[in-house]
């Protein structure tokens, strides 16, 4: 369900996507726009980070409790703390030895030095943790545009990817858990939630 109070991408950032996204020399994103976008995300996610770290339960986002496939992983959503997972460089797949293999859920996180907390940007699932991030991936395009936008206004980022290797080996329950996590955290670079956050960093990838 879209956030009725959140402006759509075209409304908030009309004419501010930059030449990299639209192919024309438009105005780049300004620092206050980026800070406001990050702060909105932080305000939503920080109580969830605090709750999972303290072992408290929150209403699990927009999970449909009448959908057994999605509601089933609710307990895992409430106890899985992405910040407790080991951070890895986004280019981890270039290392000579695989650090994560097999089925996994993964989380792309930024810890901007100018903010008092972390931002969960993307949640994904894979049956091959050492290969999923190696090839083409929609999230990579968003991360590249995000990093470039921050750099242009002098804001730093500390990006990492983190793997949870206790994910179900079977595809269907693993994807159900992924969807439950997306509904709980509302990460802005997942296709299900881009409209909610008016993600401004690149054109829609479809």
C-alpha positions, 0 to 999 in steps of 0.5 A: 500500500502506497504512503498517501503522505509521500509524494510520487517520484515524478512530483518530488523530483521532477526535473532533478533526476540528472543527465545519467537517468534521463539522458538530458542535462537536467538539474542534479539533486540538491543536498537538502533533497537527499538529506530529506529523503534519507531522513524519511527512510531513517524515521521509518526504519530506526524504530524497527532496528531498535526493536529487533536489537532489543528483542521487542516486537513491532507490527510486521509492516504490511504483512497480510495475516490471512496469507499463510505463505507470507504470515508464516515467516512473521516470527523470523522477521521480528527476530532477524536483525540485519545490523547483527550480520557481518558486513561485506564489501559490495564487491565481495564476489571478486574475492578469490574465496567465496564468503557466503554460499548456498541459500541466503537472504541478503541486505544492502545497508548504508550507514551515512556518517551524517545520520544517527542510524543505518538505512536498509536499502534493499532486501533480496533472496538467492539460492547461490549467495556467491553468484547472485550479486555477480551479474546484472542486478537492478539494485546495482543501478540504484546504488550507483546512482545513489552513490553518485548523487551523494558524491555530487553534494559532498555527502558520504556513504558506507555501503555494505551487503550482509548475508543471512545463511539460515534462509530456507533452501526451497525457493517458495518459502525463501521468497515468502520470507523475502516478501515478509521482510520487504513489507516490514522494512520497506527498503526503497530499492526493492521494486515493491516499494520504490513508489512509496519512497519516491526513489529519485536516483534513477529512472524506473527499471520496470 
